[in-house]
Amino acid sequence: MPGWVEILIRSGVFLIVLFLIAKAFGKKRMAQLDPFQYITGIVIGGIIAIHVTDVTTNAAYGFLSLAVWFLIPVAIKFIAIRSKRFRNLTQGKGTVLIQNGKIMEDNMKKERFFHG
């Protein structure tokens, strides 16, 4: 099979897989992603790019690595739901910036927000 045909087929298949993974992760905007989710998205994109464009790679290995990068975040999310300590470790803690209508300047400095 010509390389260009294989790239077309791989692109279609991996696009469908990427769509299913994105749907499974849920609806979040980029600003709402924690660092681990952001990194996971970048790695998944890299895995797909490699296995779509390089016909010498084994597509089955691409699907295996995608499965790993899908299952680990799902497991981490599952554990984080049950453990506050683990959730704070993986997602961080929220910081109150405004409380009772008053700007918490010390908290803004800690979070590196600057206001004039």
PyMOL commands that place a pseudoatom at each C-alpha (Angstrom):
pseudoatom trace, name=CA, resn=MET, resi=1, chain=A, elem=C, hetatm=0, pos=[0.000, 0.000, 0.000]
pseudoatom trace, name=CA, resn=PRO, resi=2, chain=A, elem=C, hetatm=0, pos=[1.401, 3.439, -0.873]
pseudoatom trace, name=CA, resn=GLY, resi=3, chain=A, elem=C, hetatm=0, pos=[2.593, 5.526, 2.069]
pseudoatom trace, name=CA, resn=TRP, resi=4, chain=A, elem=C, hetatm=0, pos=[0.160, 8.347, 1.379]
pseudoatom trace, name=CA, resn=VAL, resi=5, chain=A, elem=C, hetatm=0, pos=[-2.811, 5.964, 1.542]
pseudoatom trace, name=CA, resn=GLU, resi=6, chain=A, elem=C, hetatm=0, pos=[-1.586, 4.570, 4.852]
pseudoatom trace, name=CA, resn=ILE, resi=7, chain=A, elem=C, hetatm=0, pos=[-1.201, 8.114, 6.227]
pseudoatom trace, name=CA, resn=LEU, resi=8, chain=A, elem=C, hetatm=0, pos=[-4.778, 8.922, 5.166]
pseudoatom trace, name=CA, resn=ILE, resi=9, chain=A, elem=C, hetatm=0, pos=[-6.108, 5.790, 6.855]
pseudoatom trace, name=CA, resn=ARG, resi=10, chain=A, elem=C, hetatm=0, pos=[-4.053, 6.345, 10.025]
pseudoatom trace, name=CA, resn=SER, resi=11, chain=A, elem=C, hetatm=0, pos=[-5.133, 9.997, 10.150]
pseudoatom trace, name=CA, resn=GLY, resi=12, chain=A, elem=C, hetatm=0, pos=[-8.791, 9.041, 9.987]
pseudoatom trace, name=CA, resn=VAL, resi=13, chain=A, elem=C, hetatm=0, pos=[-8.518, 6.272, 12.569]
pseudoatom trace, name=CA, resn=PHE, resi=14, chain=A, elem=C, hetatm=0, pos=[-6.405, 8.290, 15.018]
pseudoatom trace, name=CA, resn=LEU, resi=15, chain=A, elem=C, hetatm=0, pos=[-8.711, 11.323, 14.585]
pseudoatom trace, name=CA, resn=ILE, resi=16, chain=A, elem=C, hetatm=0, pos=[-11.660, 9.178, 15.646]
pseudoatom trace, name=CA, resn=VAL, resi=17, chain=A, elem=C, hetatm=0, pos=[-9.684, 7.824, 18.616]
pseudoatom trace, name=CA, resn=LEU, resi=18, chain=A, elem=C, hetatm=0, pos=[-8.630, 11.356, 19.616]
pseudoatom trace, name=CA, resn=PHE, resi=19, chain=A, elem=C, hetatm=0, pos=[-12.240, 12.507, 19.416]
pseudoatom trace, name=CA, resn=LEU, resi=20, chain=A, elem=C, hetatm=0, pos=[-13.365, 9.637, 21.662]
pseudoatom trace, name=CA, resn=ILE, resi=21, chain=A, elem=C, hetatm=0, pos=[-10.590, 10.366, 24.183]
pseudoatom trace, name=CA, resn=ALA, resi=22, chain=A, elem=C, hetatm=0, pos=[-11.482, 14.065, 24.244]
pseudoatom trace, name=CA, resn=LYS, resi=23, chain=A, elem=C, hetatm=0, pos=[-15.161, 13.220, 24.827]
pseudoatom trace, name=CA, resn=ALA, resi=24, chain=A, elem=C, hetatm=0, pos=[-14.226, 10.820, 27.633]
pseudoatom trace, name=CA, resn=PHE, resi=25, chain=A, elem=C, hetatm=0, pos=[-12.107, 13.465, 29.394]
pseudoatom trace, name=CA, resn=GLY, resi=26, chain=A, elem=C, hetatm=0, pos=[-15.090, 15.816, 29.497]
pseudoatom trace, name=CA, resn=LYS, resi=27, chain=A, elem=C, hetatm=0, pos=[-15.737, 19.421, 28.661]
pseudoatom trace, name=CA, resn=LYS, resi=28, chain=A, elem=C, hetatm=0, pos=[-13.090, 21.756, 30.009]
pseudoatom trace, name=CA, resn=ARG, resi=29, chain=A, elem=C, hetatm=0, pos=[-11.542, 24.865, 28.613]
pseudoatom trace, name=CA, resn=MET, resi=30, chain=A, elem=C, hetatm=0, pos=[-7.789, 25.254, 28.474]
pseudoatom trace, name=CA, resn=ALA, resi=31, chain=A, elem=C, hetatm=0, pos=[-7.864, 27.654, 31.443]
pseudoatom trace, name=CA, resn=GLN, resi=32, chain=A, elem=C, hetatm=0, pos=[-9.674, 25.032, 33.537]
pseudoatom trace, name=CA, resn=LEU, resi=33, chain=A, elem=C, hetatm=0, pos=[-7.131, 22.269, 32.966]
pseudoatom trace, name=CA, resn=ASP, resi=34, chain=A, elem=C, hetatm=0, pos=[-4.795, 21.378, 35.783]
pseudoatom trace, name=CA, resn=PRO, resi=35, chain=A, elem=C, hetatm=0, pos=[-1.120, 20.936, 34.824]
pseudoatom trace, name=CA, resn=PHE, resi=36, chain=A, elem=C, hetatm=0, pos=[-1.395, 17.149, 34.584]
pseudoatom trace, name=CA, resn=GLN, resi=37, chain=A, elem=C, hetatm=0, pos=[-4.348, 17.348, 32.189]
pseudoatom trace, name=CA, resn=TYR, resi=38, chain=A, elem=C, hetatm=0, pos=[-2.520, 19.927, 30.085]
pseudoatom trace, name=CA, resn=ILE, resi=39, chain=A, elem=C, hetatm=0, pos=[0.581, 17.737, 29.840]
pseudoatom trace, name=CA, resn=THR, resi=40, chain=A, elem=C, hetatm=0, pos=[-1.567, 14.702, 29.029]
pseudoatom trace, name=CA, resn=GLY, resi=41, chain=A, elem=C, hetatm=0, pos=[-3.167, 16.572, 26.142]
pseudoatom trace, name=CA, resn=ILE, resi=42, chain=A, elem=C, hetatm=0, pos=[0.211, 17.561, 24.736]
pseudoatom trace, name=CA, resn=VAL, resi=43, chain=A, elem=C, hetatm=0, pos=[1.561, 14.007, 24.995]
pseudoatom trace, name=CA, resn=ILE, resi=44, chain=A, elem=C, hetatm=0, pos=[-1.538, 12.503, 23.380]
pseudoatom trace, name=CA, resn=GLY, resi=45, chain=A, elem=C, hetatm=0, pos=[-1.193, 14.982, 20.513]
pseudoatom trace, name=CA, resn=GLY, resi=46, chain=A, elem=C, hetatm=0, pos=[2.470, 14.022, 20.117]
pseudoatom trace, name=CA, resn=ILE, resi=47, chain=A, elem=C, hetatm=0, pos=[1.710, 10.310, 20.119]
pseudoatom trace, name=CA, resn=ILE, resi=48, chain=A, elem=C, hetatm=0, pos=[-0.915, 10.775, 17.437]
pseudoatom trace, name=CA, resn=ALA, resi=49, chain=A, elem=C, hetatm=0, pos=[1.340, 13.012, 15.336]
pseudoatom trace, name=CA, resn=ILE, resi=50, chain=A, elem=C, hetatm=0, pos=[4.151, 10.462, 15.389]
pseudoatom trace, name=CA, resn=HIS, resi=51, chain=A, elem=C, hetatm=0, pos=[1.964, 7.486, 14.518]
pseudoatom trace, name=CA, resn=VAL, resi=52, chain=A, elem=C, hetatm=0, pos=[0.030, 9.320, 11.815]
pseudoatom trace, name=CA, resn=THR, resi=53, chain=A, elem=C, hetatm=0, pos=[3.004, 10.722, 9.929]
pseudoatom trace, name=CA, resn=ASP, resi=54, chain=A, elem=C, hetatm=0, pos=[5.584, 7.943, 10.308]
pseudoatom trace, name=CA, resn=VAL, resi=55, chain=A, elem=C, hetatm=0, pos=[4.439, 4.841, 8.432]
pseudoatom trace, name=CA, resn=THR, resi=56, chain=A, elem=C, hetatm=0, pos=[7.417, 2.872, 9.783]
pseudoatom trace, name=CA, resn=THR, resi=57, chain=A, elem=C, hetatm=0, pos=[5.936, 2.936, 13.302]
pseudoatom trace, name=CA, resn=ASN, resi=58, chain=A, elem=C, hetatm=0, pos=[3.611, 0.201, 14.474]
pseudoatom trace, name=CA, resn=ALA, resi=59, chain=A, elem=C, hetatm=0, pos=[0.110, 1.681, 14.811]
pseudoatom trace, name=CA, resn=ALA, resi=60, chain=A, elem=C, hetatm=0, pos=[-0.720, -0.898, 17.498]
pseudoatom trace, name=CA, resn=TYR, resi=61, chain=A, elem=C, hetatm=0, pos=[1.996, 0.634, 19.691]
pseudoatom trace, name=CA, resn=GLY, resi=62, chain=A, elem=C, hetatm=0, pos=[0.374, 4.012, 19.139]
pseudoatom trace, name=CA, resn=PHE, resi=63, chain=A, elem=C, hetatm=0, pos=[-2.977, 2.694, 20.331]
pseudoatom trace, name=CA, resn=LEU, resi=64, chain=A, elem=C, hetatm=0, pos=[-1.299, 1.036, 23.316]
pseudoatom trace, name=CA, resn=SER, resi=65, chain=A, elem=C, hetatm=0, pos=[0.448, 4.250, 24.354]
pseudoatom trace, name=CA, resn=LEU, resi=66, chain=A, elem=C, hetatm=0, pos=[-2.815, 6.177, 23.915]
pseudoatom trace, name=CA, resn=ALA, resi=67, chain=A, elem=C, hetatm=0, pos=[-4.557, 3.660, 26.156]
pseudoatom trace, name=CA, resn=VAL, resi=68, chain=A, elem=C, hetatm=0, pos=[-1.901, 4.182, 28.835]
pseudoatom trace, name=CA, resn=TRP, resi=69, chain=A, elem=C, hetatm=0, pos=[-2.142, 7.987, 28.569]
pseudoatom trace, name=CA, resn=PHE, resi=70, chain=A, elem=C, hetatm=0, pos=[-5.927, 7.695, 28.795]
pseudoatom trace, name=CA, resn=LEU, resi=71, chain=A, elem=C, hetatm=0, pos=[-6.111, 5.230, 31.689]
pseudoatom trace, name=CA, resn=ILE, resi=72, chain=A, elem=C, hetatm=0, pos=[-3.556, 6.907, 33.967]
pseudoatom trace, name=CA, resn=PRO, resi=73, chain=A, elem=C, hetatm=0, pos=[-5.403, 10.270, 34.073]
pseudoatom trace, name=CA, resn=VAL, resi=74, chain=A, elem=C, hetatm=0, pos=[-8.706, 8.441, 34.605]
pseudoatom trace, name=CA, resn=ALA, resi=75, chain=A, elem=C, hetatm=0, pos=[-7.170, 6.533, 37.522]
pseudoatom trace, name=CA, resn=ILE, resi=76, chain=A, elem=C, hetatm=0, pos=[-5.700, 9.729, 38.969]
pseudoatom trace, name=CA, resn=LYS, resi=77, chain=A, elem=C, hetatm=0, pos=[-9.082, 11.458, 38.706]
pseudoatom trace, name=CA, resn=PHE, resi=78, chain=A, elem=C, hetatm=0, pos=[-10.746, 8.472, 40.404]
pseudoatom trace, name=CA, resn=ILE, resi=79, chain=A, elem=C, hetatm=0, pos=[-8.229, 8.546, 43.290]
pseudoatom trace, name=CA, resn=ALA, resi=80, chain=A, elem=C, hetatm=0, pos=[-8.464, 12.346, 43.569]
pseudoatom trace, name=CA, resn=ILE, resi=81, chain=A, elem=C, hetatm=0, pos=[-12.224, 12.139, 44.047]
pseudoatom trace, name=CA, resn=ARG, resi=82, chain=A, elem=C, hetatm=0, pos=[-11.699, 9.873, 47.063]
pseudoatom trace, name=CA, resn=SER, resi=83, chain=A, elem=C, hetatm=0, pos=[-8.636, 11.517, 48.630]
pseudoatom trace, name=CA, resn=LYS, resi=84, chain=A, elem=C, hetatm=0, pos=[-8.422, 15.227, 49.470]
pseudoatom trace, name=CA, resn=ARG, resi=85, chain=A, elem=C, hetatm=0, pos=[-4.680, 14.974, 50.104]
pseudoatom trace, name=CA, resn=PHE, resi=86, chain=A, elem=C, hetatm=0, pos=[-4.074, 13.346, 46.714]
pseudoatom trace, name=CA, resn=ARG, resi=87, chain=A, elem=C, hetatm=0, pos=[-6.379, 15.879, 45.023]
pseudoatom trace, name=CA, resn=ASN, resi=88, chain=A, elem=C, hetatm=0, pos=[-4.417, 18.759, 46.553]
pseudoatom trace, name=CA, resn=LEU, resi=89, chain=A, elem=C, hetatm=0, pos=[-1.195, 17.140, 45.350]
pseudoatom trace, name=CA, resn=THR, resi=90, chain=A, elem=C, hetatm=0, pos=[-2.347, 16.645, 41.755]
pseudoatom trace, name=CA, resn=GLN, resi=91, chain=A, elem=C, hetatm=0, pos=[-4.666, 19.625, 41.275]
pseudoatom trace, name=CA, resn=GLY, resi=92, chain=A, elem=C, hetatm=0, pos=[-3.425, 22.149, 43.799]
pseudoatom trace, name=CA, resn=LYS, resi=93, chain=A, elem=C, hetatm=0, pos=[-5.419, 24.180, 46.290]
pseudoatom trace, name=CA, resn=GLY, resi=94, chain=A, elem=C, hetatm=0, pos=[-7.632, 27.133, 45.537]
pseudoatom trace, name=CA, resn=THR, resi=95, chain=A, elem=C, hetatm=0, pos=[-6.707, 30.558, 46.857]
pseudoatom trace, name=CA, resn=VAL, resi=96, chain=A, elem=C, hetatm=0, pos=[-9.258, 33.137, 47.949]
pseudoatom trace, name=CA, resn=LEU, resi=97, chain=A, elem=C, hetatm=0, pos=[-8.540, 36.408, 46.156]
pseudoatom trace, name=CA, resn=ILE, resi=98, chain=A, elem=C, hetatm=0, pos=[-11.634, 38.367, 47.222]
pseudoatom trace, name=CA, resn=GLN, resi=99, chain=A, elem=C, hetatm=0, pos=[-13.395, 37.740, 50.501]
pseudoatom trace, name=CA, resn=ASN, resi=100, chain=A, elem=C, hetatm=0, pos=[-16.465, 39.655, 51.693]
pseudoatom trace, name=CA, resn=GLY, resi=101, chain=A, elem=C, hetatm=0, pos=[-15.846, 42.286, 49.018]
pseudoatom trace, name=CA, resn=LYS, resi=102, chain=A, elem=C, hetatm=0, pos=[-12.245, 42.875, 50.178]
pseudoatom trace, name=CA, resn=ILE, resi=103, chain=A, elem=C, hetatm=0, pos=[-9.259, 42.134, 47.955]
pseudoatom trace, name=CA, resn=MET, resi=104, chain=A, elem=C, hetatm=0, pos=[-6.857, 39.776, 49.717]
pseudoatom trace, name=CA, resn=GLU, resi=105, chain=A, elem=C, hetatm=0, pos=[-3.598, 41.482, 48.729]
pseudoatom trace, name=CA, resn=ASP, resi=106, chain=A, elem=C, hetatm=0, pos=[-1.330, 38.944, 50.450]
pseudoatom trace, name=CA, resn=ASN, resi=107, chain=A, elem=C, hetatm=0, pos=[-3.015, 36.082, 48.577]
pseudoatom trace, name=CA, resn=MET, resi=108, chain=A, elem=C, hetatm=0, pos=[-2.736, 37.976, 45.298]
pseudoatom trace, name=CA, resn=LYS, resi=109, chain=A, elem=C, hetatm=0, pos=[1.000, 38.418, 45.880]
pseudoatom trace, name=CA, resn=LYS, resi=110, chain=A, elem=C, hetatm=0, pos=[1.389, 34.699, 46.646]
pseudoatom trace, name=CA, resn=GLU, resi=111, chain=A, elem=C, hetatm=0, pos=[-0.397, 33.834, 43.410]
pseudoatom trace, name=CA, resn=ARG, resi=112, chain=A, elem=C, hetatm=0, pos=[1.642, 36.442, 41.501]
pseudoatom trace, name=CA, resn=PHE, resi=113, chain=A, elem=C, hetatm=0, pos=[-1.370, 38.609, 40.615]
pseudoatom trace, name=CA, resn=PHE, resi=114, chain=A, elem=C, hetatm=0, pos=[-0.614, 42.284, 40.545]
pseudoatom trace, name=CA, resn=HIS, resi=115, chain=A, elem=C, hetatm=0, pos=[-3.144, 45.044, 40.774]
pseudoatom trace, name=CA, resn=GLY, resi=116, chain=A, elem=C, hetatm=0, pos=[-2.680, 48.751, 40.642]
for i in range(1, 116): cmd.bond("trace and resi %d" % i, "trace and resi %d" % (i + 1))
show_as sticks, trace
zoom trace
